[in-house]
Amino acid sequence: MLRSMNLLSQDELARLTSPERLALITQLWDSLDNEQLPMTTEQQTELDRRMDALDLDRPQCIAWTTLKSQLERRSS
């Protein structure tokens, strides 16, 4: 598959600025579906733990607009 692609050469990659390289990495990463991202059992367990913690904490959370409004009132 890769052989049929027009890949960037090392020289072309070297000419990209750091922000351009990061943008390229981000674009490539975002193009992958969740099923295409390999995860170890430990990573999946940790992700599940964090998602469970988020679900438990969610009722105590407030919206950004509410927090921003509260902070603006404090500083005036």
DSSP file (Angstrom, degrees, kcal/mol; ACC not computed):
  #  RESIDUE AA STRUCTURE BP1 BP2  ACC     N-H-->O    O-->H-N    N-H-->O    O-->H-N    TCO  KAPPA ALPHA  PHI   PSI    X-CA   Y-CA   Z-CA
    1    1 A M    >>        0   0    0      0, 0.0     3,-1.1     0, 0.0     4,-0.5   0.000 360.0 360.0 360.0 -49.9    0.0    0.0    0.0
    2    2 A L  G >4  +     0   0    0      1,-0.3     3,-1.0     2,-0.2     5,-0.2   0.817 360.0  64.3 -63.3 -29.4    2.7    2.5    1.0
    3    3 A R  G 34 S+     0   0    0      1,-0.3    -1,-0.3     3,-0.1     4,-0.1   0.801 101.2  50.6 -65.9 -26.9    4.6    1.9   -2.2
    4    4 A S  G <4 S+     0   0    0     -3,-1.1    -1,-0.3     2,-0.1     2,-0.2   0.590  96.0  90.3 -86.6  -8.9    1.8    3.2   -4.3
    5    5 A M  S << S-     0   0    0     -3,-1.0     2,-1.3    -4,-0.5    -3,-0.0  -0.550  81.9-122.8 -85.3 150.9    1.5    6.4   -2.2
    6    6 A N        -     0   0    0     -2,-0.2     2,-0.1     0, 0.0    -3,-0.1  -0.758  40.9-169.2 -89.6  90.4    3.4    9.6   -3.0
    7    7 A L        -     0   0    0     -2,-1.3     2,-0.2    -5,-0.2    -5,-0.0  -0.434  26.3-102.6 -80.3 154.7    5.2    9.9    0.3
    8    8 A L        -     0   0    0     -2,-0.1    -1,-0.1     1,-0.1     2,-0.1  -0.553  37.6-124.9 -73.4 140.3    7.1   13.0    1.3
    9    9 A S     >  -     0   0    0     -2,-0.2     4,-2.6     1,-0.1     5,-0.2  -0.324  25.9-104.1 -77.2 167.7   10.9   12.7    1.0
   10   10 A Q  H  > S+     0   0    0      1,-0.2     4,-2.4     2,-0.2     5,-0.1   0.883 124.1  52.0 -59.4 -38.3   13.2   13.4    3.9
   11   11 A D  H  > S+     0   0    0      2,-0.2     4,-1.4     1,-0.2    -1,-0.2   0.913 109.5  48.7 -65.0 -42.3   14.1   16.7    2.3
   12   12 A E  H  > S+     0   0    0      1,-0.2     4,-0.7     2,-0.2    -2,-0.2   0.907 112.5  48.4 -64.9 -41.2   10.5   17.7    2.0
   13   13 A L  H >< S+     0   0    0     -4,-2.6     3,-1.0     1,-0.2    -2,-0.2   0.906 108.4  54.4 -63.4 -40.9    9.8   16.8    5.6
   14   14 A A  H 3< S+     0   0    0     -4,-2.4    -1,-0.2     1,-0.3    -2,-0.2   0.788 103.2  57.1 -64.9 -27.8   12.9   18.7    6.7
   15   15 A R  H 3< S+     0   0    0     -4,-1.4    -1,-0.3    -3,-0.2    -2,-0.2   0.671  87.0  97.2 -78.2 -16.3   11.5   21.8    4.9
   16   16 A L  S << S-     0   0    0     -3,-1.0     2,-0.1    -4,-0.7    -3,-0.0  -0.484  78.1-122.5 -72.3 142.4    8.3   21.7    6.9
   17   17 A T     >  -     0   0    0     -2,-0.2     4,-2.5     1,-0.1     5,-0.2  -0.358  28.6-104.0 -74.5 164.3    8.1   24.0    9.9
   18   18 A S  H  > S+     0   0    0      1,-0.2     4,-2.7     2,-0.2     5,-0.2   0.927 123.3  50.4 -57.2 -46.4    7.4   22.4   13.3
   19   19 A P  H  > S+     0   0    0      0, 0.0     4,-2.3     0, 0.0    -1,-0.2   0.883 110.3  50.9 -60.6 -35.7    3.8   23.7   13.3
   20   20 A E  H  > S+     0   0    0      2,-0.2     4,-2.1     1,-0.2    -2,-0.2   0.903 110.6  48.4 -66.8 -40.2    3.3   22.2    9.8
   21   21 A R  H  X S+     0   0    0     -4,-2.5     4,-2.7     2,-0.2    -1,-0.2   0.930 112.2  48.6 -64.2 -44.8    4.7   18.9   10.9
   22   22 A L  H  X S+     0   0    0     -4,-2.7     4,-2.7     1,-0.2    -2,-0.2   0.894 110.1  51.7 -62.7 -39.1    2.4   18.9   14.0
   23   23 A A  H  X S+     0   0    0     -4,-2.3     4,-2.5    -5,-0.2    -1,-0.2   0.895 110.3  49.2 -63.4 -39.4   -0.6   19.8   11.8
   24   24 A L  H  X S+     0   0    0     -4,-2.1     4,-2.5     2,-0.2    -2,-0.2   0.922 111.5  48.5 -65.3 -44.6    0.3   16.9    9.5
   25   25 A I  H  X S+     0   0    0     -4,-2.7     4,-2.9     2,-0.2     5,-0.2   0.932 112.6  48.9 -59.6 -46.3    0.6   14.5   12.4
   26   26 A T  H  X S+     0   0    0     -4,-2.7     4,-2.9     1,-0.2    -2,-0.2   0.913 110.7  50.1 -61.1 -44.0   -2.8   15.7   13.8
   27   27 A Q  H  X S+     0   0    0     -4,-2.5     4,-0.9     2,-0.2    -1,-0.2   0.914 113.4  45.8 -62.3 -43.4   -4.5   15.3   10.4
   28   28 A L  H >< S+     0   0    0     -4,-2.5     3,-0.5     2,-0.2     4,-0.4   0.933 114.3  48.0 -64.6 -46.0   -3.1   11.8   10.1
   29   29 A W  H >< S+     0   0    0     -4,-2.9     3,-1.5     1,-0.2    -2,-0.2   0.921 110.7  51.1 -61.5 -45.1   -4.1   10.8   13.7
   30   30 A D  H 3< S+     0   0    0     -4,-2.9    -1,-0.2     1,-0.3    -2,-0.2   0.704  99.8  65.7 -67.3 -19.1   -7.6   12.3   13.3
   31   31 A S  T << S+     0   0    0     -4,-0.9     2,-0.3    -3,-0.5    -1,-0.3   0.620  85.4  91.6 -78.7 -11.2   -8.1   10.3   10.1
   32   32 A L  S <  S-     0   0    0     -3,-1.5     2,-0.2    -4,-0.4     5,-0.0  -0.637  74.2-131.8 -86.1 140.3   -8.0    7.0   12.1
   33   33 A D    >   -     0   0    0     -2,-0.3     3,-1.8     1,-0.1     4,-0.4  -0.511  28.7-108.4 -80.1 157.9  -11.1    5.4   13.4
   34   34 A N  G >  S+     0   0    0      1,-0.3     3,-1.4     2,-0.2    -1,-0.1   0.854 120.3  59.0 -55.2 -35.9  -11.1    4.2   17.1
   35   35 A E  G 3  S+     0   0    0      1,-0.3    -1,-0.3     3,-0.0    -3,-0.0   0.703 100.3  57.2 -68.1 -18.3  -11.0    0.6   15.8
   36   36 A Q  G <  S+     0   0    0     -3,-1.8    -1,-0.3     2,-0.1    -2,-0.2   0.480  86.3  90.0 -90.8  -3.7   -7.8    1.4   14.0
   37   37 A L  S <  S-     0   0    0     -3,-1.4     2,-0.1    -4,-0.4    -1,-0.0  -0.834  76.8-136.8 -97.9 110.0   -5.9    2.5   17.1
   38   38 A P        -     0   0    0      0, 0.0     2,-0.4     0, 0.0    -2,-0.1  -0.418  25.0-175.5 -68.0 137.2   -4.2   -0.4   18.8
   39   39 A M        -     0   0    0     -2,-0.1     2,-0.1     4,-0.0    -2,-0.0  -0.998  20.5-130.2-135.0 136.1   -4.6   -0.5   22.6
   40   40 A T     >  -     0   0    0     -2,-0.4     4,-2.4     1,-0.1     5,-0.2  -0.332  33.0-107.3 -73.9 165.9   -3.1   -2.9   25.1
   41   41 A T  H  > S+     0   0    0      1,-0.2     4,-2.5     2,-0.2     5,-0.2   0.894 122.6  53.0 -59.5 -40.3   -5.3   -4.5   27.7
   42   42 A E  H  > S+     0   0    0      2,-0.2     4,-2.4     1,-0.2    -1,-0.2   0.903 108.8  48.7 -63.8 -41.4   -3.8   -2.2   30.3
   43   43 A Q  H  > S+     0   0    0      2,-0.2     4,-2.6     1,-0.2    -2,-0.2   0.915 111.9  48.8 -64.8 -42.5   -4.5    0.9   28.2
   44   44 A Q  H  X S+     0   0    0     -4,-2.4     4,-2.6     2,-0.2    -2,-0.2   0.902 110.9  51.0 -64.2 -40.9   -8.1   -0.2   27.7
   45   45 A T  H  X S+     0   0    0     -4,-2.5     4,-2.3     2,-0.2    -2,-0.2   0.917 112.1  46.7 -61.4 -44.3   -8.5   -0.9   31.4
   46   46 A E  H  X S+     0   0    0     -4,-2.4     4,-2.5     2,-0.2    -2,-0.2   0.899 111.7  50.8 -66.2 -40.8   -7.2    2.6   32.3
   47   47 A L  H  X S+     0   0    0     -4,-2.6     4,-2.5     2,-0.2    -2,-0.2   0.929 110.9  48.7 -61.3 -44.9   -9.4    4.2   29.7
   48   48 A D  H  X S+     0   0    0     -4,-2.6     4,-2.3     1,-0.2    -2,-0.2   0.903 110.6  51.4 -60.6 -41.8  -12.4    2.3   31.1
   49   49 A R  H  X S+     0   0    0     -4,-2.3     4,-2.2     1,-0.2    -2,-0.2   0.917 111.8  46.6 -61.4 -44.3  -11.4    3.4   34.7
   50   50 A R  H  X S+     0   0    0     -4,-2.5     4,-2.3     2,-0.2    -2,-0.2   0.884 111.2  51.0 -67.7 -38.3  -11.2    7.1   33.6
   51   51 A M  H  X S+     0   0    0     -4,-2.5     4,-2.3     2,-0.2    -1,-0.2   0.904 110.6  49.7 -65.7 -39.9  -14.5    7.0   31.7
   52   52 A D  H  X S+     0   0    0     -4,-2.3     4,-2.0     2,-0.2    -2,-0.2   0.914 110.8  49.7 -62.7 -42.9  -16.2    5.5   34.8
   53   53 A A  H  X S+     0   0    0     -4,-2.2     4,-2.1     1,-0.2    -2,-0.2   0.891 109.7  51.8 -63.3 -39.5  -14.6    8.3   37.0
   54   54 A L  H  X S+     0   0    0     -4,-2.3     4,-1.8     1,-0.2    -1,-0.2   0.924 108.4  50.8 -61.9 -44.6  -15.9   10.9   34.5
   55   55 A D  H  < S+     0   0    0     -4,-2.3    -1,-0.2     1,-0.2    -2,-0.2   0.877 111.4  48.3 -61.9 -37.4  -19.4    9.4   34.7
   56   56 A L  H  < S+     0   0    0     -4,-2.0    -1,-0.2     1,-0.2    -2,-0.2   0.868 116.5  42.5 -69.4 -36.4  -19.3    9.6   38.5
   57   57 A D  H >X S+     0   0    0     -4,-2.1     3,-1.7     1,-0.2     4,-0.5   0.680  90.2  89.3 -82.9 -19.1  -18.0   13.2   38.5
   58   58 A R  G >< S+     0   0    0     -4,-1.8     3,-1.6     1,-0.3    -1,-0.2   0.841  80.6  57.0 -53.2 -42.5  -20.3   14.5   35.8
   59   59 A P  G 34 S+     0   0    0      0, 0.0    -1,-0.3     0, 0.0    -2,-0.1   0.775 107.0  51.4 -62.2 -22.4  -23.2   15.5   38.1
   60   60 A Q  G <4 S+     0   0    0     -3,-1.7    -2,-0.2    -4,-0.2     2,-0.1   0.516  92.7 100.0 -89.4  -5.7  -20.8   17.7   40.1
   61   61 A C    <<  -     0   0    0     -3,-1.6     2,-0.3    -4,-0.5    -3,-0.0  -0.404  58.0-152.2 -80.5 155.2  -19.6   19.5   36.9
   62   62 A I        -     0   0    0     -2,-0.1    -2,-0.1     2,-0.0     2,-0.0  -0.923  26.6 -97.8-124.5 155.5  -20.7   22.9   35.7
   63   63 A A     >  -     0   0    0     -2,-0.3     4,-2.3     1,-0.1     3,-0.3  -0.334  29.1-119.7 -69.7 150.7  -20.8   24.3   32.2
   64   64 A W  H  > S+     0   0    0      1,-0.2     4,-3.1     2,-0.2     5,-0.2   0.893 114.2  55.2 -57.2 -42.2  -18.0   26.5   31.0
   65   65 A T  H  > S+     0   0    0      1,-0.2     4,-2.0     2,-0.2    -1,-0.2   0.876 108.8  48.3 -62.7 -36.0  -20.4   29.4   30.4
   66   66 A T  H  > S+     0   0    0     -3,-0.3     4,-2.3     2,-0.2    -2,-0.2   0.936 113.6  46.0 -67.7 -47.1  -21.6   29.2   34.0
   67   67 A L  H  X S+     0   0    0     -4,-2.3     4,-2.6     2,-0.2    -2,-0.2   0.919 112.3  50.9 -61.5 -44.6  -18.1   29.1   35.4
   68   68 A K  H  X S+     0   0    0     -4,-3.1     4,-2.4     1,-0.2    -1,-0.2   0.912 110.2  49.8 -61.1 -42.9  -17.0   31.9   33.1
   69   69 A S  H  X S+     0   0    0     -4,-2.0     4,-2.0    -5,-0.2    -1,-0.2   0.908 110.9  49.5 -62.3 -42.7  -19.9   34.0   34.3
   70   70 A Q  H  X S+     0   0    0     -4,-2.3     4,-1.8     1,-0.2    -2,-0.2   0.910 112.0  48.0 -63.7 -42.3  -19.1   33.3   37.9
   71   71 A L  H  X S+     0   0    0     -4,-2.6     4,-1.7     1,-0.2    -2,-0.2   0.880 109.7  52.4 -66.7 -38.7  -15.5   34.3   37.5
   72   72 A E  H  X S+     0   0    0     -4,-2.4     4,-0.6     1,-0.2    -1,-0.2   0.879 108.7  50.7 -65.6 -37.3  -16.4   37.5   35.6
   73   73 A R  H >< S+     0   0    0     -4,-2.0     3,-0.6     1,-0.2    -1,-0.2   0.878 108.4  53.0 -67.1 -36.8  -18.7   38.5   38.5
   74   74 A R  H 3< S+     0   0    0     -4,-1.8    -1,-0.2     1,-0.2    -2,-0.2   0.873 109.2  48.4 -65.0 -37.5  -15.9   37.9   41.1
   75   75 A S  H 3<        0   0    0     -4,-1.7    -1,-0.2     1,-0.2    -2,-0.2   0.530 360.0 360.0 -86.3  -3.7  -13.5   40.1   39.2
   76   76 A S    <<        0   0    0     -3,-0.6    -1,-0.2    -4,-0.6    -2,-0.2   0.468 360.0 360.0-102.8 360.0  -15.9   43.0   38.8
